[in-house]
Amino acid sequence: MATLLFDKVPYEKVRDGLQRKIIHTNNLMNVLIDFTDGPWDRPEAYHSHPHEQTSYVASGEILFFCEGEKEKQLKAGDMFAVPPGVKHTIQLLTKEVRLVDSFTPLREDFIK
């Protein structure tokens, strides 16, 4: 697999107020997610997936919700991890939020 420079990866519009960039190797995926439609008055719907996930809050503030835990307010510089199969979600507290998510194995549903 050839080296791919992240600045050459185009943004993908997921919906109004949400775009992402994806880069991956054969076993690891990183996703840069930019939200511009906050703050939200409630969290997104819970979801889960069979992937391990870590997330870094690069800018903005969120509430992080994870099944069986009390919600946590996170700001730029904070990180969270989610084991496979655990329901989780976020709520934006600021107008703009940037997250950097890492997944293993690859999120095939993200690859076009």
Backbone as numpy.savetxt, mean C-alpha at the origin, in Angstrom:
# Nx Ny Nz CAx CAy CAz Cx Cy Cz
16.72 -11.67 -15.52 15.87 -10.49 -15.52 16.76 -9.26 -15.52
16.49 -8.32 -16.36 17.27 -7.09 -16.46 16.88 -6.12 -15.34
17.80 -5.26 -14.99 17.54 -4.23 -14.01 16.56 -3.22 -14.60
15.58 -2.82 -13.82 14.59 -1.84 -14.25 14.66 -0.65 -13.31
14.83 0.54 -13.85 14.89 1.74 -13.03 13.47 2.21 -12.72
13.23 2.46 -11.43 11.89 2.79 -10.98 11.36 4.07 -11.62
12.24 5.04 -11.90 11.75 6.28 -12.50 11.26 6.09 -13.93
11.57 4.94 -14.53 11.10 4.63 -15.89 9.76 3.89 -15.87
9.30 3.49 -14.70 8.04 2.78 -14.58 6.90 3.80 -14.59
5.90 3.62 -15.47 4.79 4.58 -15.51 3.82 4.37 -14.35
3.14 5.45 -13.98 2.06 5.34 -13.00 0.87 4.65 -13.65
0.14 3.90 -12.86 -1.12 3.28 -13.27 -2.23 3.92 -12.44
-3.25 4.46 -13.12 -4.39 5.01 -12.39 -5.29 3.86 -11.97
-5.49 3.72 -10.67 -6.35 2.67 -10.14 -7.78 3.17 -10.07
-7.94 4.42 -9.64 -9.24 5.10 -9.57 -8.92 6.58 -9.35
-9.95 7.43 -9.40 -9.73 8.84 -9.08 -9.14 8.94 -7.68
-8.05 9.69 -7.55 -7.42 9.88 -6.25 -6.46 8.80 -5.85
-6.19 7.82 -6.73 -5.27 6.73 -6.39 -4.52 6.28 -7.63
-3.20 6.38 -7.55 -2.35 5.85 -8.62 -1.19 5.10 -7.98
-0.59 4.19 -8.77 0.49 3.37 -8.24 1.51 3.07 -9.31
2.72 2.74 -8.84 3.81 2.25 -9.67 4.23 0.92 -9.08
4.55 -0.03 -9.94 4.91 -1.37 -9.49 6.26 -1.76 -10.07
7.10 -2.33 -9.23 8.36 -2.90 -9.69 8.52 -4.24 -8.95
9.06 -5.24 -9.66 9.20 -6.54 -9.01 10.32 -7.35 -9.63
10.78 -8.31 -8.85 11.69 -9.35 -9.33 10.83 -10.60 -9.45
11.47 -11.76 -9.50 10.70 -13.01 -9.58 10.00 -13.34 -8.27
10.47 -12.79 -7.14 9.94 -13.18 -5.84 9.47 -12.05 -4.94
9.76 -10.82 -5.30 9.45 -9.68 -4.44 8.84 -8.55 -5.25
7.82 -7.91 -4.70 7.14 -6.81 -5.38 7.10 -5.60 -4.46
7.42 -4.42 -5.03 7.25 -3.15 -4.34 6.25 -2.31 -5.12
5.38 -1.65 -4.37 4.33 -0.84 -4.98 4.33 0.54 -4.31
4.52 1.58 -5.10 4.42 2.95 -4.64 2.99 3.40 -4.87
2.31 3.79 -3.80 0.90 4.15 -3.88 0.73 5.60 -3.47
0.14 6.41 -4.35 -0.14 7.81 -4.06 -1.64 8.04 -4.00
-2.11 8.47 -2.83 -3.50 8.86 -2.63 -3.57 10.38 -2.62
-4.58 10.95 -3.27 -4.75 12.40 -3.29 -6.19 12.81 -2.95
-6.97 11.89 -2.40 -8.39 12.17 -2.17 -8.79 12.15 -0.70
-7.83 12.37 0.19 -8.13 12.38 1.61 -8.50 13.77 2.09
-8.79 13.93 3.34 -8.98 12.85 4.30 -10.32 12.15 4.09
-10.39 10.92 4.58 -11.62 10.13 4.44 -12.38 10.15 5.77
-13.71 10.12 5.70 -14.50 10.10 6.93 -14.66 8.69 7.50
-14.22 7.68 6.74 -14.27 6.29 7.23 -13.22 5.47 6.47
-12.86 4.33 7.03 -11.85 3.49 6.36 -12.42 2.79 5.13
-11.51 2.37 4.24 -11.90 1.51 3.13 -12.38 0.17 3.70
-13.01 -0.62 2.88 -13.46 -1.95 3.31 -12.24 -2.82 3.63
-12.39 -3.67 4.63 -11.33 -4.62 4.97 -11.08 -5.55 3.79
-9.84 -5.99 3.66 -9.48 -6.99 2.65 -8.36 -7.86 3.21
-8.14 -8.98 2.58 -7.01 -9.85 2.94 -6.49 -10.48 1.66
-5.30 -11.02 1.73 -4.68 -11.68 0.59 -3.67 -12.70 1.11
-3.26 -13.65 0.27 -2.34 -14.70 0.71 -0.87 -14.28 0.73
-0.62 -12.97 0.58 0.75 -12.46 0.51 1.18 -11.88 1.85
2.48 -11.98 2.17 3.05 -11.22 3.26 3.19 -9.79 2.77
2.96 -8.82 3.65 3.02 -7.42 3.25 3.70 -6.60 4.32
4.57 -5.69 3.89 5.04 -4.62 4.76 4.72 -3.32 4.05
4.46 -2.27 4.83 4.14 -0.96 4.26 4.88 0.11 5.03
5.42 1.05 4.27 6.13 2.20 4.81 5.32 3.45 4.47
5.02 4.26 5.47 4.30 5.51 5.25 5.35 6.56 4.88
5.43 6.90 3.59 6.43 7.85 3.11 6.00 9.29 3.36
4.70 9.56 3.28 4.19 10.90 3.59 2.72 10.80 3.97
2.28 11.80 4.72 0.90 11.84 5.16 0.67 11.07 6.45
-0.61 10.94 6.82 -1.01 10.22 8.02 -2.21 9.34 7.72
-2.23 8.17 8.36 -3.32 7.22 8.18 -3.72 6.62 9.52
-4.90 6.03 9.55 -5.27 5.08 10.58 -5.11 3.72 9.95
-4.42 2.81 10.63 -4.24 1.44 10.15 -5.10 0.53 11.02
-5.91 -0.28 10.36 -6.80 -1.22 11.04 -6.38 -2.63 10.67
-6.24 -3.48 11.67 -5.85 -4.87 11.45 -6.73 -5.76 12.33
-7.24 -6.80 11.72 -8.14 -7.74 12.38 -7.61 -8.13 13.77
-8.47 -7.95 14.79 -8.11 -8.37 16.14 -7.24 -7.39 16.91
-6.96 -6.22 16.32 -6.11 -5.23 16.98 -6.82 -3.88 17.02
-6.38 -3.03 17.94 -6.88 -1.65 17.99 -6.23 -0.88 16.85
-7.00 0.06 16.25 -6.43 0.86 15.15 -5.24 1.67 15.66
-4.32 1.95 14.72 -3.11 2.69 15.05 -2.98 3.89 14.12
-2.68 5.05 14.68 -2.43 6.24 13.87 -0.96 6.23 13.47
-0.69 6.30 12.15 0.67 6.24 11.63 0.96 7.48 10.81
2.22 7.92 10.85 2.66 9.11 10.13 3.90 8.77 9.31
4.36 9.74 8.52 5.55 9.54 7.70 6.69 8.97 8.55
7.31 7.92 8.02 8.41 7.25 8.72 7.99 5.99 9.45
6.68 5.79 9.65 6.19 4.59 10.33 6.03 3.44 9.33
6.02 2.22 9.87 5.85 1.02 9.05 4.86 0.09 9.74
4.23 -0.78 8.93 3.42 -1.86 9.50 3.61 -3.11 8.65
3.30 -4.25 9.24 3.40 -5.54 8.56 2.09 -6.29 8.73
1.73 -7.06 7.70 0.49 -7.83 7.72 0.81 -9.26 7.29
0.52 -10.25 8.14 0.72 -11.64 7.75 -0.30 -12.07 6.69
-0.03 -13.14 5.97 -0.97 -13.65 4.97 -2.34 -13.96 5.58
-3.38 -13.62 4.85 -4.74 -13.98 5.26 -5.37 -13.12 6.34
-4.69 -12.10 6.84 -5.22 -11.26 7.91 -5.93 -10.05 7.30
-7.17 -9.80 7.74 -7.94 -8.67 7.22 -7.36 -7.36 7.75
-7.28 -6.36 6.85 -6.71 -5.07 7.21 -7.23 -3.99 6.27
-7.04 -2.73 6.67 -7.43 -1.59 5.84 -6.80 -0.33 6.39
-7.03 0.77 5.69 -6.54 2.08 6.14 -7.64 3.12 5.99
-7.41 4.25 6.66 -8.22 5.45 6.50 -7.26 6.63 6.40
-7.39 7.43 5.36 -6.53 8.59 5.20 -6.94 9.69 6.18
-5.95 10.28 6.84 -6.20 11.40 7.75 -5.76 12.72 7.15
-4.96 12.67 6.07 -4.48 13.87 5.39 -4.90 13.82 3.92
-4.85 14.97 3.26 -5.27 15.04 1.86 -4.46 14.09 0.98
-3.14 14.07 1.18 -2.27 13.21 0.37 -1.53 12.22 1.26
-1.41 11.00 0.77 -0.68 9.95 1.47 0.11 9.17 0.44
1.35 8.86 0.77 2.18 7.99 -0.06 2.61 6.80 0.78
2.30 5.60 0.27 2.72 4.35 0.90 3.66 3.61 -0.03
4.58 2.88 0.55 5.45 1.97 -0.21 5.20 0.58 0.36
4.50 -0.25 -0.42 4.15 -1.61 -0.01 5.11 -2.61 -0.63
5.45 -3.64 0.14 6.24 -4.76 -0.37 5.44 -6.03 -0.17
5.47 -6.91 -1.17 4.71 -8.16 -1.12 5.58 -9.33 -1.53
5.37 -10.45 -0.87 5.90 -11.72 -1.31 4.88 -12.79 -0.96
4.57 -13.72 -1.85 4.98 -13.74 -3.26 4.34 -12.58 -4.02
4.62 -12.52 -5.30 4.13 -11.44 -6.15 2.60 -11.38 -6.12
2.05 -10.16 -6.19 0.61 -9.96 -6.35 0.31 -10.08 -7.83
0.04 -11.28 -8.28 -0.25 -11.50 -9.70 -1.44 -10.67 -10.17
-2.37 -10.36 -9.23 -3.53 -9.55 -9.59 -3.15 -8.11 -9.90
-1.95 -7.66 -9.53 -1.47 -6.32 -9.85 -0.72 -6.25 -11.18
-0.27 -7.41 -11.67 0.55 -7.43 -12.87 -0.34 -7.51 -14.10
-0.10 -6.61 -15.03 -0.93 -6.59 -16.26 -0.28 -7.41 -17.34
